[in-house]
């Protein structure tokens, strides 16, 4: 034991860290700790005072911000499904827009597709219905033509109102034509040509006696008119499908408010 004590003392003397100039490295100064703790307390007190002096609106906003961030970072399943379907609709509509411009893959057939779309426009149908109504001499023919005119006018007003509410643009930036401006068909949802074609085909199938080949051609015409709007880049696929649905609903509405022969004759006499 007496021999071990001198050895330990010798080790302590030889240890460099025990020298006076290195003591500050081993033992932190109390003054620094006290200054740091006091600065932390002062900053905490200043923050508490600032929080007390802040407005209640700012407190509410600071409390609501994390919830809003969570809602944006963690959307609901319905939101994810809707955004996914919307992205698929836009992608497929752009791929099917093969006649959107002259540089497209089917750009040479654009004029023919536009001509097919004109057959489903409202202005030619209204003009043709008025001409047939003037030349018609039978009460049954006038009744059908008057209700057809009512259906066409309702179609233009309903589609224009829905498009103003939705204000959805097409997959391509295409300027509407003159006939589109006349019928207020300037937006994409729902497709006015598709709703009109569906309504007309259902109207003719229900009120005209047609052979089976003509019935098939009438349905094919309605489908071609609707999807021609996708080919020229004017509407999305969902715009056309919703147009078909609205066209059928418009036909059902006209059937509910069908004008009788006496009412039609009264309106014709006033006109």
C-alpha positions as CSV (number, residue, x, y, z in Angstrom):
1,X,0.0,0.0,0.0
2,X,2.8,2.6,0.8
3,X,4.4,1.8,-2.5
4,X,1.1,2.3,-4.5
5,X,0.5,5.7,-3.1
6,X,3.7,7.3,-4.5
7,X,2.9,5.7,-7.8
8,X,-0.6,7.2,-8.0
9,X,0.8,10.6,-7.0
10,X,3.4,10.3,-9.7
11,X,0.7,9.5,-12.2
12,X,-1.3,12.6,-11.1
13,X,1.7,14.8,-11.5
14,X,2.4,13.4,-15.0
15,X,-1.2,13.8,-16.2
16,X,-1.4,16.8,-18.4
17,X,-5.0,17.5,-17.8
18,X,-4.3,18.1,-14.1
19,X,-2.3,21.2,-14.9
20,X,-3.7,24.6,-14.1
21,X,-4.0,25.8,-17.7
22,X,-6.2,22.8,-18.6
23,X,-8.5,22.8,-15.6
24,X,-11.0,25.0,-17.4
25,X,-11.5,22.3,-20.0
26,X,-12.4,19.7,-17.3
27,X,-14.6,21.9,-15.1
28,X,-17.0,24.2,-16.9
29,X,-17.4,27.6,-15.4
30,X,-20.4,28.3,-13.2
31,X,-20.8,31.8,-14.6
32,X,-21.4,30.6,-18.1
33,X,-24.0,28.2,-16.9
34,X,-25.8,30.8,-14.9
35,X,-25.7,33.3,-17.8
36,X,-27.1,30.7,-20.2
37,X,-29.9,29.7,-17.8
38,X,-30.7,33.4,-17.2
39,X,-30.8,34.1,-20.9
40,X,-33.1,31.1,-21.4
41,X,-35.4,32.3,-18.7
42,X,-35.5,35.8,-20.1
43,X,-36.3,34.5,-23.6
44,X,-39.0,32.3,-22.2
45,X,-40.6,35.2,-20.3
46,X,-40.4,37.4,-23.4
47,X,-42.1,34.7,-25.5
48,X,-44.8,34.2,-22.9
49,X,-45.4,38.0,-22.7
50,X,-45.6,38.1,-26.5
51,X,-48.0,35.3,-26.6
52,X,-50.2,37.0,-24.0
53,X,-50.1,40.3,-26.0
54,X,-51.0,38.6,-29.3
55,X,-54.5,38.8,-30.7
56,X,-57.0,35.9,-30.2
57,X,-57.3,35.6,-34.0
58,X,-53.6,34.9,-34.4
59,X,-53.8,32.2,-31.7
60,X,-56.7,30.6,-33.5
61,X,-54.8,30.7,-36.8
62,X,-51.7,29.2,-35.2
63,X,-53.9,26.4,-33.7
64,X,-55.6,25.8,-37.0
65,X,-52.6,25.7,-39.3
66,X,-51.4,22.2,-38.2
67,X,-54.9,20.8,-38.8
68,X,-55.0,22.3,-42.3
69,X,-51.5,21.0,-43.0
70,X,-52.6,17.6,-41.9
71,X,-55.7,17.8,-44.1
72,X,-53.5,18.6,-47.1
73,X,-50.9,16.0,-46.3
74,X,-53.4,13.3,-45.4
75,X,-56.4,13.7,-47.8
76,X,-59.4,11.5,-47.5
77,X,-60.0,8.3,-49.5
78,X,-62.7,10.1,-51.5
79,X,-60.3,12.9,-52.4
80,X,-57.6,10.5,-53.5
81,X,-60.1,8.5,-55.6
82,X,-61.6,11.6,-57.2
83,X,-58.2,13.1,-58.1
84,X,-57.0,9.7,-59.5
85,X,-60.1,9.4,-61.7
86,X,-59.7,13.0,-62.8
87,X,-56.1,12.5,-63.8
88,X,-57.1,9.3,-65.8
89,X,-59.8,11.3,-67.5
90,X,-57.5,14.1,-68.5
91,X,-54.8,11.7,-69.7
92,X,-57.1,9.5,-71.8
93,X,-58.9,12.6,-73.2
94,X,-55.6,14.1,-74.4
95,X,-54.6,10.8,-76.0
96,X,-57.9,10.5,-77.8
97,X,-57.6,14.1,-79.0
98,X,-56.1,12.9,-82.3
99,X,-57.7,15.8,-84.3
100,X,-57.0,18.6,-81.8
101,X,-54.9,20.5,-84.3
102,X,-53.3,20.2,-87.7
103,X,-50.1,18.7,-86.3
104,X,-52.0,15.8,-84.6
105,X,-51.8,12.3,-85.8
106,X,-55.2,12.6,-87.5
107,X,-55.0,16.3,-88.2
108,X,-56.0,15.8,-91.8
109,X,-59.4,14.5,-90.8
110,X,-60.2,17.5,-88.5
111,X,-62.5,19.1,-91.1
112,X,-64.6,15.9,-91.4
113,X,-64.8,15.5,-87.6
114,X,-65.9,19.1,-87.3
115,X,-68.6,18.5,-89.9
116,X,-69.9,15.6,-87.9
117,X,-70.0,17.8,-84.9
118,X,-72.1,20.4,-86.7
119,X,-74.8,17.8,-87.3
120,X,-75.3,17.8,-83.5
121,X,-75.3,21.6,-83.1
122,X,-78.4,23.3,-81.8
123,X,-78.7,26.1,-84.3
124,X,-79.2,23.9,-87.4
125,X,-81.7,21.7,-85.5
126,X,-83.7,24.7,-84.4
127,X,-83.7,26.2,-87.9
128,X,-84.7,22.9,-89.4
129,X,-87.5,22.4,-86.9
130,X,-88.9,25.8,-87.6
131,X,-88.9,25.2,-91.3
132,X,-90.7,21.9,-90.9
133,X,-93.2,23.5,-88.5
134,X,-94.1,26.1,-91.1
135,X,-94.6,23.5,-93.9
136,X,-96.4,21.0,-91.7
137,X,-100.2,20.8,-92.3
138,X,-101.2,18.0,-89.8
139,X,-102.0,18.5,-86.2
140,X,-100.0,15.4,-85.1
141,X,-96.9,16.7,-87.0
142,X,-97.2,20.1,-85.5
143,X,-97.6,18.7,-82.0
144,X,-94.4,16.7,-82.4
145,X,-92.5,19.5,-83.9
146,X,-93.5,22.0,-81.2
147,X,-92.4,19.7,-78.5
148,X,-89.2,19.0,-80.3
149,X,-88.6,22.8,-80.5
150,X,-89.3,23.0,-76.8
151,X,-86.8,20.2,-76.1
152,X,-84.1,21.9,-78.2
153,X,-84.6,25.2,-76.3
154,X,-84.5,23.5,-73.0
155,X,-81.3,21.7,-73.9
156,X,-79.6,24.9,-74.8
157,X,-80.6,26.7,-71.6
158,X,-79.8,23.7,-69.3
159,X,-76.4,23.0,-70.8
160,X,-75.5,26.7,-70.8
161,X,-76.5,27.0,-67.1
162,X,-74.5,23.9,-66.1
163,X,-71.4,25.0,-68.0
164,X,-71.5,28.4,-66.3
165,X,-71.7,26.7,-63.0
166,X,-68.9,24.2,-63.6
167,X,-66.6,26.4,-65.8
168,X,-64.5,23.4,-66.7
169,X,-62.1,23.9,-69.7
170,X,-61.4,21.2,-72.3
171,X,-58.2,19.2,-72.5
172,X,-56.8,21.4,-75.2
173,X,-56.9,25.2,-75.5
174,X,-59.4,25.5,-78.4
175,X,-61.3,28.7,-79.1
176,X,-65.1,28.0,-79.5
177,X,-66.6,28.7,-82.9
178,X,-69.3,31.2,-83.8
179,X,-72.1,28.7,-83.5
180,X,-70.8,27.7,-80.0
181,X,-71.0,31.3,-78.9
182,X,-74.6,31.6,-80.2
183,X,-75.7,28.7,-78.1
184,X,-73.4,29.7,-75.1
185,X,-71.6,26.4,-75.5
186,X,-68.2,27.8,-74.4
187,X,-67.1,25.4,-71.6
188,X,-66.5,21.7,-71.5
189,X,-68.8,20.2,-68.9
190,X,-71.3,18.9,-69.9
191,X,-70.9,18.4,-73.6
192,X,-73.7,20.2,-75.4
193,X,-73.4,18.2,-78.6
194,X,-73.6,14.9,-76.7
195,X,-76.6,15.9,-74.6
196,X,-78.4,17.1,-77.7
197,X,-77.6,14.0,-79.8
198,X,-78.8,11.7,-77.0
199,X,-82.0,13.7,-76.5
200,X,-82.8,13.8,-80.2
201,X,-82.1,10.1,-80.8
202,X,-84.3,9.1,-77.9
203,X,-87.0,11.6,-79.0
204,X,-87.1,10.2,-82.6
205,X,-86.9,6.6,-81.4
206,X,-89.9,7.2,-79.2
207,X,-92.1,9.3,-81.5
208,X,-91.3,8.2,-85.0
209,X,-91.9,4.9,-86.7
210,X,-88.5,3.9,-88.0
211,X,-87.1,0.6,-89.3
212,X,-84.5,-1.3,-87.3
213,X,-81.5,-0.2,-89.5
214,X,-82.5,3.4,-89.1
215,X,-82.8,3.0,-85.4
216,X,-79.3,1.5,-85.3
217,X,-77.9,4.3,-87.4
218,X,-79.6,6.9,-85.2
219,X,-77.9,5.5,-82.1
220,X,-74.5,5.3,-83.9
221,X,-74.9,8.9,-85.0
222,X,-75.4,10.0,-81.4
223,X,-72.4,8.1,-80.2
224,X,-70.2,9.4,-83.1
225,X,-71.3,13.0,-82.5
226,X,-70.4,12.8,-78.8
227,X,-67.0,11.2,-79.2
228,X,-66.1,13.5,-82.1
229,X,-65.9,16.2,-79.5
230,X,-63.2,14.3,-77.7
231,X,-61.3,13.7,-80.9
232,X,-61.1,17.4,-81.7
233,X,-60.0,18.1,-78.1
234,X,-63.0,20.1,-77.2
235,X,-64.3,17.9,-74.3
236,X,-63.1,15.3,-71.9
237,X,-64.5,11.7,-71.9
238,X,-66.5,12.4,-68.7
239,X,-68.0,15.6,-70.3
240,X,-69.4,13.5,-73.2
241,X,-70.7,10.7,-70.9
242,X,-72.3,13.2,-68.6
243,X,-73.8,14.9,-71.7
244,X,-75.4,11.6,-72.7
245,X,-76.9,11.3,-69.2
246,X,-78.2,14.9,-69.2
247,X,-79.7,14.4,-72.7
248,X,-81.7,11.4,-71.5
249,X,-82.9,13.4,-68.5
250,X,-84.0,16.2,-70.7
251,X,-86.0,13.8,-72.8
252,X,-87.7,12.6,-69.7
253,X,-88.4,16.2,-68.7
254,X,-90.0,16.9,-72.1
255,X,-92.2,13.8,-71.7
256,X,-93.4,15.1,-68.4
257,X,-94.3,18.6,-69.7
258,X,-95.5,17.4,-73.1
259,X,-97.7,20.0,-74.7
260,X,-101.0,18.8,-76.1
261,X,-102.3,19.5,-79.6
262,X,-104.6,22.3,-78.4
263,X,-101.7,24.0,-76.6
264,X,-99.5,23.7,-79.7
265,X,-102.3,25.1,-81.9
266,X,-102.7,28.1,-79.5
267,X,-99.0,28.8,-79.6
268,X,-98.8,28.5,-83.4
269,X,-101.8,30.9,-83.7
270,X,-100.1,33.5,-81.4
271,X,-96.9,33.1,-83.4
